[in-house]
Amino acid sequence: MTHRPVKMLGILLALGALPAAAPLVACDSGAFAAGTTIGVMRRASPGVQRMRDPDILEAAFPASIQQLEGLLEVKPDDAVARAMLARSYASYGYGFLEDHYEVAQRSDDATEEQIEHWRERASLAYLRGREVVVDQLDRAHPEGGGFAGAQRAGLEAFTAHLRRFDNASDQAPLLFWAAYNWVRYIGLHRDDMSAIADVAYVRAIADRVIELDPNYMDRGPVALRAGLMAAAPPALGGRPADAKVALDEVIEATGRRNLLYLVTEAQLCAVPLQDRALFQSLLEEVLAFDVDSHPDQRIPNLLAQRRARRYLDQIEDLFIPVDDAPADEGADAAAATSE
């Protein structure tokens, strides 16, 4: 395979918060209801992380995404809803659609059409996830054509545009999910040089989110930047050794409880560094972890364990046997990653 309520209104009137002569019809009950629903969904979201069956979550994801898309039709300027929706697309894409894609790649029974089906579905999820939050960011700062206009003007102009976003509580999540969805799309299209060329723009967003809120999503922005260091091959500026240092810091800062970070280090650092011992120890640590010891992270950790099993099964394909490796290969790799 080659593919890899009315009571509240009365209180506001009594307090003089609204003009007493304001007609009741001026209150958009639909928008009010949508805002209430969005608030409830935000408060309830941690419960999803505590689920025990990833397959139930996979089956429920499309309905949840559809509901959020509908809520945006009623309340299109709700930054919270847009961040939640972008996160949902990212989680669905990475946790399940990409998972099916990887399984199909390794299956002797899967056709090229079946493999491409899963890649296309994941790609569409990431594109929509990025679009949802970029639209909101462009509402805040449409200067120069917004994100697209700044990108067309080049990296320096794009980086300057990012500095307009200085509201950490509202805009850091939007920027983070824009970058995350974008980089996952790029990862699925490494054969497209125009997609690869966008890595510098994703890195600029990650840098800005780190300036605004480095601790968002369990130090997600720092982990994202580390992943970007390792994603490219050394010849194109990839630095897996530096990425390992950054990921080690994130893993320790989060108490080694976020297993997806360990899987990421195994995949993006150990493999290009051809460090089989590191790869095996990280994935075995993931599999030995008691997911019930940290229930707030149960679902992501179960998904990490699923990937760890699969990657360990591929170890012989991912690492060159020591007896077959050229004598100076390790020195060449070290020199390449330190440049």
Secondary structure, DSSP 8 states (H G I E B T S, - for coil): -----HHHHHHHHHTTSS-TT--GGGS-HHHHHHHHHHHHHHHHHHHHHT-S-HHHHHHHHHHHHHHHHHHHHH-TT-HHHHHHHHHHHHHHIIIIIHHHHHHHHH-SS--HHHHHHHHHHHHHHHHHHHHHHHHHHHHH--GGGHHHHHHHT-HHHHHHHHTT---HHHHHHHHHHHHHHHHHHHHHTTT-HHHHTTHHHHHHHHHHHHHH-TTHHHHHHHHHHHHHHHHS-GGGT--HHHHHHHHHHHHHHTTT--HHHHHHHIIIIITTTT-HHHHHHHHHHHHHS-GGGSGGGHHHHHHHHHHHHHHHHTHHHHS--GGGS-TTHHHHHHHHHH-
